């Protein structure tokens, strides 16, 4: 999965969770997926930072 795909999915989840008729079960599923996507994005950013740091050392 790309960073951009993960961010797009997070945006979709945000819209879903704002719906007044979302069930608690669906809300919890969305929340779980969002937490996983956020962790993925953070890791991706951390790895990108390390790559940039290594390139700057050269």
C-alpha positions as CSV (number, residue, x, y, z in Angstrom):
1,X,0.0,0.0,0.0
2,X,1.3,3.5,-0.8
3,X,1.2,6.4,1.6
4,X,-1.2,8.2,-0.7
5,X,-3.6,5.2,-0.7
6,X,-3.5,5.0,3.1
7,X,-4.2,8.8,3.4
8,X,-7.1,8.5,1.0
9,X,-8.6,5.6,2.9
10,X,-8.3,7.6,6.2
11,X,-10.2,10.4,4.5
12,X,-12.9,8.0,3.5
13,X,-13.1,6.6,7.0
14,X,-13.4,10.0,8.4
15,X,-16.4,10.7,6.2
16,X,-18.0,7.4,7.1
17,X,-17.6,8.0,10.8
18,X,-19.3,11.5,10.5
19,X,-22.5,9.9,9.2
20,X,-25.2,10.1,11.9
21,X,-26.6,6.6,11.1
22,X,-23.3,4.7,11.5
23,X,-23.7,1.7,13.8
24,X,-21.5,1.2,16.8
25,X,-20.1,-2.0,15.2
26,X,-19.2,-0.2,12.0
27,X,-17.8,2.7,13.9
28,X,-15.5,0.3,15.8
29,X,-14.4,-1.4,12.6
30,X,-13.6,2.0,11.1
31,X,-11.7,3.1,14.2
32,X,-9.6,-0.1,14.2
33,X,-8.8,0.3,10.5
34,X,-7.9,4.0,11.0
35,X,-5.5,3.2,13.9
36,X,-3.8,0.6,11.7
37,X,-3.5,3.1,8.8
38,X,-2.1,5.8,11.0
39,X,0.5,3.4,12.3
40,X,1.4,2.5,8.7
41,X,1.7,6.2,7.8
42,X,3.8,7.1,10.8
43,X,6.2,4.2,10.0
44,X,6.3,5.3,6.3
45,X,7.2,8.9,7.4
46,X,9.8,7.7,9.8
47,X,11.5,5.6,7.1
48,X,11.4,8.5,4.7
49,X,13.1,10.7,7.3
50,X,15.8,8.1,7.8
51,X,16.4,7.9,4.0
52,X,16.7,11.7,3.8
53,X,19.1,11.8,6.7
54,X,21.3,9.1,5.1
55,X,21.3,11.0,1.8
56,X,22.3,14.2,3.6
57,X,25.3,12.4,5.2
58,X,26.8,11.6,1.8
